[in-house]
Amino acid sequence: MILHTLNASPGSTAFDHCLAQVAADDGLLLMGNAVYAALANAPALARLRATGARLHVLEDDARTAGVTPQMSEDVLAIDFDAFVALSEQHARQVAWF
């Protein structure tokens, strides 16, 4: 199990490379520009769902970007304490920028 932290916008090369590596038993945390992929009905959200990974978004980043009200219900918003706990639950972490 790997925790992937994704800080690249949908449509970027890093976003594509990340999704190619995510497995169904992995966790995926959207942060920075990647929070836009959590928007309900976004094409990028369908790609995230297709990975089968557990989807999370860093709540502070989503709020700062102004996307919280439009986020999909199947992406769990988490705070920094939950981010630390999520990191502890996974054997490895890979950051994508």
C-alpha positions as protocol buffer text, in pm:
chain_id: "A"
residue {
  index: 1
  type: MET
  ca { x: 0 y: 0 z: 0 }
}
residue {
  index: 2
  type: ILE
  ca { x: 134 y: 336 z: -109 }
}
residue {
  index: 3
  type: LEU
  ca { x: 8 y: 683 z: -25 }
}
residue {
  index: 4
  type: HIS
  ca { x: 33 y: 901 z: -334 }
}
residue {
  index: 5
  type: THR
  ca { x: 30 y: 1275 z: -265 }
}
residue {
  index: 6
  type: LEU
  ca { x: -62 y: 1457 z: -583 }
}
residue {
  index: 7
  type: ASN
  ca { x: 9 y: 1829 z: -617 }
}
residue {
  index: 8
  type: ALA
  ca { x: -21 y: 1861 z: -995 }
}
residue {
  index: 9
  type: SER
  ca { x: -315 y: 1999 z: -1186 }
}
residue {
  index: 10
  type: PRO
  ca { x: -537 y: 1773 z: -1395 }
}
residue {
  index: 11
  type: GLY
  ca { x: -402 y: 1749 z: -1748 }
}
residue {
  index: 12
  type: SER
  ca { x: -39 y: 1783 z: -1640 }
}
residue {
  index: 13
  type: THR
  ca { x: 217 y: 1516 z: -1715 }
}
residue {
  index: 14
  type: ALA
  ca { x: 274 y: 1452 z: -1343 }
}
residue {
  index: 15
  type: PHE
  ca { x: -101 y: 1397 z: -1294 }
}
residue {
  index: 16
  type: ASP
  ca { x: -104 y: 1141 z: -1575 }
}
residue {
  index: 17
  type: HIS
  ca { x: 209 y: 964 z: -1446 }
}
residue {
  index: 18
  type: CYS
  ca { x: 63 y: 943 z: -1096 }
}
residue {
  index: 19
  type: LEU
  ca { x: -263 y: 788 z: -1211 }
}
residue {
  index: 20
  type: ALA
  ca { x: -70 y: 533 z: -1416 }
}
residue {
  index: 21
  type: GLN
  ca { x: 105 y: 415 z: -1099 }
}
residue {
  index: 22
  type: VAL
  ca { x: -184 y: 416 z: -848 }
}
residue {
  index: 23
  type: ALA
  ca { x: -320 y: 74 z: -751 }
}
residue {
  index: 24
  type: ALA
  ca { x: -659 y: -13 z: -604 }
}
residue {
  index: 25
  type: ASP
  ca { x: -519 y: -73 z: -255 }
}
residue {
  index: 26
  type: ASP
  ca { x: -336 y: 264 z: -250 }
}
residue {
  index: 27
  type: GLY
  ca { x: -442 y: 595 z: -104 }
}
residue {
  index: 28
  type: LEU
  ca { x: -444 y: 914 z: -311 }
}
residue {
  index: 29
  type: LEU
  ca { x: -433 y: 1258 z: -147 }
}
residue {
  index: 30
  type: LEU
  ca { x: -507 y: 1559 z: -365 }
}
residue {
  index: 31
  type: MET
  ca { x: -338 y: 1880 z: -259 }
}
residue {
  index: 32
  type: GLY
  ca { x: -240 y: 2211 z: -417 }
}
residue {
  index: 33
  type: ASN
  ca { x: -352 y: 2231 z: -781 }
}
residue {
  index: 34
  type: ALA
  ca { x: -472 y: 1870 z: -777 }
}
residue {
  index: 35
  type: VAL
  ca { x: -778 y: 1965 z: -567 }
}
residue {
  index: 36
  type: TYR
  ca { x: -951 y: 2072 z: -889 }
}
residue {
  index: 37
  type: ALA
  ca { x: -974 y: 1704 z: -984 }
}
residue {
  index: 38
  type: ALA
  ca { x: -1211 y: 1653 z: -689 }
}
residue {
  index: 39
  type: LEU
  ca { x: -1484 y: 1866 z: -846 }
}
residue {
  index: 40
  type: ALA
  ca { x: -1807 y: 1675 z: -899 }
}
residue {
  index: 41
  type: ASN
  ca { x: -1856 y: 1583 z: -1267 }
}
residue {
  index: 42
  type: ALA
  ca { x: -1499 y: 1681 z: -1358 }
}
residue {
  index: 43
  type: PRO
  ca { x: -1343 y: 1458 z: -1627 }
}
residue {
  index: 44
  type: ALA
  ca { x: -1039 y: 1416 z: -1401 }
}
residue {
  index: 45
  type: LEU
  ca { x: -1259 y: 1279 z: -1122 }
}
residue {
  index: 46
  type: ALA
  ca { x: -1371 y: 992 z: -1344 }
}
residue {
  index: 47
  type: ARG
  ca { x: -1005 y: 908 z: -1404 }
}
residue {
  index: 48
  type: LEU
  ca { x: -935 y: 917 z: -1029 }
}
residue {
  index: 49
  type: ARG
  ca { x: -1230 y: 686 z: -958 }
}
residue {
  index: 50
  type: ALA
  ca { x: -1108 y: 442 z: -1222 }
}
residue {
  index: 51
  type: THR
  ca { x: -791 y: 378 z: -1020 }
}
residue {
  index: 52
  type: GLY
  ca { x: -994 y: 219 z: -740 }
}
residue {
  index: 53
  type: ALA
  ca { x: -777 y: 399 z: -482 }
}
residue {
  index: 54
  type: ARG
  ca { x: -918 y: 564 z: -173 }
}
residue {
  index: 55
  type: LEU
  ca { x: -952 y: 933 z: -260 }
}
residue {
  index: 56
  type: HIS
  ca { x: -874 y: 1216 z: -18 }
}
residue {
  index: 57
  type: VAL
  ca { x: -832 y: 1591 z: -53 }
}
residue {
  index: 58
  type: LEU
  ca { x: -646 y: 1823 z: 181 }
}
residue {
  index: 59
  type: GLU
  ca { x: -927 y: 2034 z: 324 }
}
residue {
  index: 60
  type: ASP
  ca { x: -724 y: 2354 z: 367 }
}
residue {
  index: 61
  type: ASP
  ca { x: -609 y: 2345 z: 5 }
}
residue {
  index: 62
  type: ALA
  ca { x: -962 y: 2282 z: -123 }
}
residue {
  index: 63
  type: ARG
  ca { x: -1096 y: 2569 z: 89 }
}
residue {
  index: 64
  type: THR
  ca { x: -819 y: 2802 z: -32 }
}
residue {
  index: 65
  type: ALA
  ca { x: -898 y: 2713 z: -394 }
}
residue {
  index: 66
  type: GLY
  ca { x: -1269 y: 2776 z: -330 }
}
residue {
  index: 67
  type: VAL
  ca { x: -1377 y: 2431 z: -448 }
}
residue {
  index: 68
  type: THR
  ca { x: -1513 y: 2285 z: -124 }
}
residue {
  index: 69
  type: PRO
  ca { x: -1883 y: 2339 z: -210 }
}
residue {
  index: 70
  type: GLN
  ca { x: -1840 y: 2175 z: -553 }
}
residue {
  index: 71
  type: MET
  ca { x: -1638 y: 1871 z: -443 }
}
residue {
  index: 72
  type: SER
  ca { x: -1758 y: 1520 z: -508 }
}
residue {
  index: 73
  type: GLU
  ca { x: -1901 y: 1339 z: -207 }
}
residue {
  index: 74
  type: ASP
  ca { x: -1681 y: 1034 z: -267 }
}
residue {
  index: 75
  type: VAL
  ca { x: -1360 y: 1232 z: -205 }
}
residue {
  index: 76
  type: LEU
  ca { x: -1293 y: 1257 z: 168 }
}
residue {
  index: 77
  type: ALA
  ca { x: -1172 y: 1597 z: 289 }
}
residue {
  index: 78
  type: ILE
  ca { x: -908 y: 1561 z: 559 }
}
residue {
  index: 79
  type: ASP
  ca { x: -710 y: 1796 z: 783 }
}
residue {
  index: 80
  type: PHE
  ca { x: -338 y: 1784 z: 859 }
}
residue {
  index: 81
  type: ASP
  ca { x: -381 y: 1550 z: 1157 }
}
residue {
  index: 82
  type: ALA
  ca { x: -566 y: 1303 z: 935 }
}
residue {
  index: 83
  type: PHE
  ca { x: -291 y: 1343 z: 674 }
}
residue {
  index: 84
  type: VAL
  ca { x: -34 y: 1236 z: 934 }
}
residue {
  index: 85
  type: ALA
  ca { x: -252 y: 940 z: 1033 }
}
residue {
  index: 86
  type: LEU
  ca { x: -294 y: 845 z: 667 }
}
residue {
  index: 87
  type: SER
  ca { x: 84 y: 857 z: 622 }
}
residue {
  index: 88
  type: GLU
  ca { x: 127 y: 622 z: 916 }
}
residue {
  index: 89
  type: GLN
  ca { x: -120 y: 373 z: 765 }
}
residue {
  index: 90
  type: HIS
  ca { x: 84 y: 332 z: 445 }
}
residue {
  index: 91
  type: ALA
  ca { x: 422 y: 164 z: 418 }
}
residue {
  index: 92
  type: ARG
  ca { x: 546 y: 413 z: 157 }
}
residue {
  index: 93
  type: GLN
  ca { x: 464 y: 757 z: 28 }
}
residue {
  index: 94
  type: VAL
  ca { x: 525 y: 895 z: -321 }
}
residue {
  index: 95
  type: ALA
  ca { x: 491 y: 1268 z: -393 }
}
residue {
  index: 96
  type: TRP
  ca { x: 388 y: 1383 z: -740 }
}
residue {
  index: 97
  type: PHE
  ca { x: 442 y: 1746 z: -849 }
}
